[in-house]
Amino acid sequence: MKTLNIPLKERSYPIYIGEGLLDKADLFSAHIGAGQKMVVISNEVVAPLYLEKTLASLAGLGDVETVVLPDGEHTKTLQTANEVFTEMLQVPCDRKTTVIALGGGVTGDLSGFCAACYQRGVPFIQVPTTLLSQVDSSVGGKTGVNHALGKNMVGAFYQPQAVIIDTATLDSLDDRQFSAGMAEVVKYGLLGDLPFLEWIEQNINAIMCRDKQAIAQIIERSCQAKADIVAKDEKEHGVRALLNLGHTFGHAIESAKGYGEWLHGEAVGLGMVMAADLSRRLGYIKPEDQQRVQSIVAAAKLPVDGVQGVSAEQLRELMAVDKKVADGKLRFILYKQIGQAIIVDDVPELQLMQTLSSFAHQ
């Protein structure tokens, strides 16, 4: 087992990474007070696989309630959050109740949001079971739900007590979800760690074949990269914005297609390719750099050619309500060079529309 730390003073917490950690009762007991209530929030896909194992590790710590939600991005709403609040109130849960998120990014985001809001904040633990949630969404304290007009537009920064990453849960992950997680892994290399990107390029076949040593490496390296950035900028006032590489385009794609038709990682993967196209149009990178981005995204079995049934104008309109709009200007994360991302606040409309038109296919 590897243990990383998110150093945020009184909000610091560990990230445990290893195989079989769901069976480690001591990892849970270290962060849950004796005799306290717990609520495990999961979904209909993950619960049959890992809920019983998790409950066994929680046995003896206190009373445990379970909330099993439908699976999918379309459930990440205020309505679903309200259903969770109702369940917690009926128990009833108090301010010392620990919320445990058992599932992927949707479950983690929703559970963390509920934990942040219930009685103005109760403890919670992240137990991510997908690659995307293990390398990205479970770390850093971003919680929230979607709105019809924009992704993650309602939420809070709220740090967990711990993140427990059992890499064995990836054995049950389908190939599409695994590739979606790879988008966030590749992102860390592209935005600020060229040696990691080169390692991914050299080992992509082993990674996609689920080699356990390769998987352990990408999870640890990704979590460390995010931990380093979050420690510098917890609430995204500066450098943390770089983690949004591909997300401005990606969130617009998700909203345009309807939450769930495109997985988050798929949209981010294409978003990183679109960011490379825009970076090349603005003169930051060369055509061969753009091709390199496209090649590694394609090698992770993510879409690179564009999105069907969406217009450039529709994507542009959705970008206008993105969280990254500030003072009326849309913020993009672009490539200064491969392995070095930059924040660009005022992208010329002409080049932006050229990029959108190249990838939006009605």
Secondary structure, 3 states (H helix, E strand, C coil): CEEEEECCHHHCEEEEEECCHHHCHHHHHCCCCCCCCEEEEEECCCHHHHHHHHHHHHCCCCCEEEEEECCCHHHCCHHHHHHHHHHHHHCCCCCCCEEEEEECHHHHHHHHHHHHHHHHCCCEEEEECCHHHHHHHCCCCEEEEEECCEEEEEEEECCCCEEEEEHHHHHHCCHHHHHHHHHHHHHHHHHHCHHHHHHHHHHHHHHHCCCHHHHHHHHHHHHHHHHHHHHHCCCCCCHHHHHHCCHHHHHHHHHHHCECCECHHHHHHHHHHHHHHHHHHCCCCCHHHHHHHHHHHHHCCCCCCCEECCCHHHHHHHHCCCCCEECCEECEEEEEECCEEEEECCCCHHHHHHHHHHHEEC
